[in-house]
Every structure is written in structure tokens, then in C-alpha cells.
Amino acid sequence: MTCRVLNVRRQGYYEWLAGAKSARAQENELLLKHIEKIHEESRDTYGWPRVHAELTLGLGLAVNHKRVARLMREAGIQGLYRRRHRGCTVRDPVADPYPDLVERRFNVEAPDQLWLTDITEHGTDEGKLYCAAVLDAYSRRIIGWSIDDNMRTALVTDALGMAITRRRPTPANSTIMHSDHGSQFTSWAFGQRLQAAGLLGSMGSIGDCYDNSMMESFWGTMQLELLDARTWKTRAELANAIFEWIECWYNPKRRHSSIEMLSPLDYEARHTRPSQDH
């Protein structure tokens, strides 16, 4: 009767009815487009917790996390899952120049109270490339880094030098620099650089990755999201990728569950006074 009154074909009406989508289905389609874009911009690394954070904190959308997880699961969109990282520094079992001032307590209340440092390596077709980094435990921000084709002491002193230049710590800050017992960190040159900057040296126990677990976690993230993502032909290619990943993605954009789902830079901006900003 409706078809006769509206002067439409019955077959055409049923075809339209079969193709019509509910408002909920249309919302899910739009939401999935946002999810796909966020996942792509995260370099295909975000799982549902960070995608949900980007939707709510970044885009201001009110959406339940279970809905996000379901849509991602149905669309076959997955995040990356971290594998365990193996350290590469050569331990110095004799030298013990610094006590352990951290004792696995990585929670601090302000920037520049606790810095962590370590070295990682990754292979290319030309040979291995080494990266040293300095991380501020407060915001998880990488404040210094250095890249070279060897693990000589200059690798770690250069990373420390960048951190000192960026943050300008003072003896009043009582900044702790925590590392493992790698021979680079027990060297005379590294110790002199710490002393000149007024930093307090600290070392965990020998061969125990948990004593520097926050730094190990950072390496695990970089290993998963960048280093293992492809095969690297040259050291220069990998060095450029590490620089871009740290400075253009990790520090300014990558969300961390441990710092309110904010990026390191955003977390510092939100929780430090203007006089504390770096």
C-alpha cells in the first residue's frame, strides 16, 4: 500500500530497505575511519588503549574503550607487542665507582631528578650501529642521544653532553644519573663529565636488567616499533631513522600509559611550571 501511495516500485523499496544502515552502523563506520587513520599515523603500532586515548584526548570523542577494541578486532587492526630486549653493553665486573641511589625506585616528582642511560645496538648490511640515550624518568623523554659505529666512551659522553646542554642541571637539582656497569659508564671520561655537571652517579647491580628497567623498556619500544620493522641497508639510513623516531615521534607524539596517556613533551608541558620548562 505504501509503495502504491508513494508511486514507487515494490522491488526498488526492498532493495533500498536491504541497503539502509542504522544510525549505529553509520557511527561505527565513521569511528572506524578515525581508528584506521590513528593507527596509520602511529606507524601501525598503537593497540586499542592508545587508539582510545587518541580518540578521547586527541579528538575529544566520547567513545567506550570496549567499542574501540571490538571495532579494531573486527577490522583486523592490531598494535605491536613488545619483545624482551637484550642489553649490549660490556659489563665491568671489577669497577664499582657509584652506589645504587635508585634501588628500582623510578617514580620521581619533577624533571631532572633522575636520568637513566644505556646503550643498544642493531645490525645493518654494513655492520652494527650503536645508540646511547639519556632518559628523564619523570616524563620518559629522551633528552640526549648519540649514534656511532662503535661503543667507545665518546658514544655515552656525547649523549650525556646533549642532555646537559638541553636541561642545564645544577648541583642544587641533585640530578642522579643512573646506569649499568658497562665499561663506558665506569670510564674516567664519563665520570669527569658527571662531576663537571654536578650530577650524582648511580649504578645498579651487575647483570641485573631490572635495576635499569625503565631504560630497558624504552629500548624494547624502539626495538619493536622501529629497529625490527624492516631491514636496514646502511648505518646512515638507520641513524636517520633513529633520529626521526626519537625527535619527531617518540618525544612529541607517542602516548604512554604510565604518564596519563600523554606524550613526554605534553606531559612536561602540563605538569611543570613555566620556570621548569626546558
C-alpha positions in Angstrom: 0.0 0.0 0.0 2.8 2.4 0.9 4.5 1.7 -2.4 1.3 2.4 -4.3 0.7 5.7 -2.4 4.3 6.9 -3.0 4.3 5.6 -6.6 7.5 3.5 -6.2 8.3 0.0 -7.3 8.0 -2.7 -4.6 11.3 -4.2 -5.7 13.0 -0.9 -5.5 11.7 -0.4 -2.0 13.0 -3.7 -0.8 16.4 -3.0 -2.4 16.6 0.3 -0.6 15.5 -1.4 2.7 18.2 -4.0 2.4 20.9 -1.4 1.8 19.8 1.0 4.5 22.1 1.3 7.5 21.2 2.0 11.1 22.5 5.2 12.7 24.7 2.9 14.9 26.2 1.3 11.9 27.0 4.6 10.3 28.6 5.8 13.5 30.7 2.7 13.6 31.8 3.3 10.0 32.9 6.8 10.8 34.6 5.7 14.0 36.5 3.0 12.2 37.8 5.6 9.7 39.2 7.6 12.7 40.7 4.4 14.1 42.3 3.5 10.8 43.8 7.0 10.5 45.1 7.0 14.1 46.6 3.5 13.6 48.3 4.6 10.4 49.7 7.8 11.9 51.1 5.7 14.8 53.1 3.8 12.3 50.9 0.8 12.7 52.0 0.5 16.4 49.0 1.5 18.5 46.7 -1.1 20.1 43.2 -0.2 21.4 44.4 1.6 24.6 46.4 4.2 22.8 43.9 4.5 19.9 41.2 5.0 22.5 43.3 7.7 24.2 43.8 9.5 20.9 40.1 9.4 20.1 39.1 10.8 23.6 42.1 13.0 24.5 43.2 14.0 21.0 39.9 14.2 19.1 37.6 14.8 22.0 35.2 11.9 21.1 33.1 10.3 23.8 33.5 6.6 23.0 33.8 3.5 25.1 37.1 1.6 25.1 35.3 -1.7 24.6 33.7 -0.4 21.4 37.1 0.7 20.1 38.6 -2.7 20.9 35.7 -4.6 19.2 35.9 -2.5 16.0 39.6 -2.9 15.8 39.3 -6.7 16.3 36.6 -7.0 13.7 38.7 -4.9 11.2 41.9 -6.9 12.0 43.7 -3.9 13.3 46.3 -4.8 15.9 49.0 -3.0 17.8 52.6 -4.2 18.3 53.5 -6.3 21.3 56.9 -5.8 23.0 59.5 -8.5 23.0 62.2 -8.7 25.6 65.3 -6.6 24.9 68.8 -8.0 25.4 71.4 -5.5 26.6 74.6 -5.0 24.6 77.0 -3.1 27.0 80.1 -5.0 28.1 80.0 -5.3 31.9 82.9 -4.3 34.0 82.8 -6.8 36.9 85.6 -5.1 38.9 84.8 -1.4 38.7 82.1 -0.2 41.1 82.6 3.6 41.3 79.0 4.5 42.3 76.4 3.2 44.7 72.9 2.4 43.7 71.0 5.6 44.6 67.8 4.4 42.8 67.2 0.8 44.0 64.5 0.3 41.4 62.5 3.4 42.5 61.9 5.2 39.3 58.9 7.4 40.3 60.0 11.0 40.7 58.1 14.2 41.3 59.8 16.6 38.9 62.0 16.8 35.8 65.8 16.4 36.2 65.6 14.4 39.5 66.6 11.1 37.8 68.2 10.4 34.5 68.8 7.0 33.1 71.2 5.9 30.4 72.2 2.9 28.4 73.4 1.6 25.0 71.7 -0.5 22.4 72.8 -1.9 19.1 71.3 -3.0 15.8 72.6 -4.6 12.7 72.6 -3.2 9.1 74.0 -4.7 5.9 77.1 -2.6 6.6 77.5 -3.8 10.1 76.3 -2.8 13.6 75.1 0.6 14.7 75.2 1.7 18.3 72.9 4.2 20.1 73.3 5.7 23.6 70.4 7.6 25.1 69.6 9.6 28.3 66.0 9.4 29.5 64.4 11.6 32.1 62.4 9.3 34.4 59.8 11.9 35.2 58.4 12.3 31.7 60.1 9.4 29.8 61.5 12.0 27.5 64.8 11.3 25.7 66.8 14.3 26.5 70.1 13.2 25.0 71.3 10.6 22.4 74.3 9.7 20.3 74.8 7.3 17.4 78.1 5.8 16.1 79.5 2.7 14.6 81.4 1.7 17.8 80.8 1.6 21.6 83.8 3.7 22.6 83.3 6.1 25.6 82.6 9.1 23.3 79.3 7.4 22.5 78.0 7.9 26.0 79.7 11.2 26.8 78.2 12.7 23.6 74.7 11.6 24.7 75.3 13.0 28.2 76.6 16.2 26.7 73.4 16.7 24.7 71.3 16.1 27.9 73.3 18.6 29.9 73.1 21.2 27.1 69.3 20.8 26.8 68.4 20.7 30.5 71.3 22.6 32.2 71.1 20.8 35.5 72.7 22.5 38.6 74.1 21.0 41.7 71.0 22.2 43.5 68.9 19.9 41.5 70.9 16.8 42.8 70.2 15.1 39.5 71.0 11.4 39.6 72.5 9.7 36.5 71.8 6.0 36.7 73.4 3.4 34.5 74.5 -0.2 34.5 78.1 -1.4 34.9 79.0 -1.0 31.2 82.7 -0.2 30.8 81.8 3.1 29.1 79.9 4.2 32.2 82.8 3.3 34.5 85.3 5.1 32.4 87.3 8.1 33.6 85.9 10.4 30.9 82.3 9.7 31.8 83.0 10.2 35.5 84.6 13.5 34.8 81.7 14.7 32.7 79.3 13.7 35.6 81.4 15.6 38.1 81.8 18.7 36.0 78.0 18.9 35.5 77.3 18.3 39.2 75.5 15.0 38.5 75.3 12.2 41.1 76.5 8.9 39.6 74.5 5.7 40.4 74.8 2.1 39.2 72.6 -0.9 39.7 73.9 -4.4 40.5 75.9 -6.2 37.9 74.0 -8.0 35.2 70.5 -7.2 36.5 68.3 -5.6 33.9 65.6 -4.7 36.4 67.9 -2.2 38.1 67.5 -0.1 34.9 64.1 -1.4 33.8 62.7 1.9 32.7 65.6 2.4 30.2 65.2 -1.3 29.1 61.5 -0.6 28.5 62.4 2.3 26.2 64.8 0.1 24.2 62.2 -2.5 23.9 59.7 0.0 22.5 62.3 1.3 19.9 63.3 -2.2 19.0 59.7 -3.2 18.3 58.4 -0.1 16.6 61.5 0.9 14.6 64.6 -1.4 14.6 62.8 -4.6 13.8 60.2 -3.1 11.5 62.4 -3.6 8.4 65.9 -4.5 7.1 68.4 -1.6 7.2 70.9 -1.4 4.3 73.3 1.3 5.7 74.2 2.7 9.0 73.3 6.2 7.8 69.8 5.0 6.8 69.3 3.6 10.3 70.9 6.6 12.1 68.5 9.0 10.3 65.5 6.7 11.2 66.5 6.7 14.9 66.8 10.5 14.9 63.4 10.9 13.3 61.7 8.3 15.5 63.0 10.0 18.7 62.6 13.6 17.9 59.5 13.5 15.6 57.5 10.7 17.0 58.6 9.4 20.5 59.1 12.6 22.3 56.4 14.8 20.9 53.6 12.4 19.9 53.8 8.8 21.3 51.4 8.3 24.1 52.5 6.5 27.3 50.1 4.7 29.6 52.3 5.5 32.6 52.1 9.3 32.1 48.3 9.8 31.7 48.4 8.6 28.0 50.3 11.8 27.1 53.5 12.1 25.1 56.7 13.0 27.0 56.6 16.6 25.8 52.9 17.1 26.5 53.3 15.6 30.0 56.1 18.0 30.8 54.1 20.9 29.4 51.1 20.0 31.5 52.8 19.3 34.8 55.6 21.7 35.1 55.6 25.4 35.8 56.9 27.8 33.2 60.2 28.3 35.1 60.7 24.5 34.9 60.1 24.1 31.2 63.1 23.1 29.0 
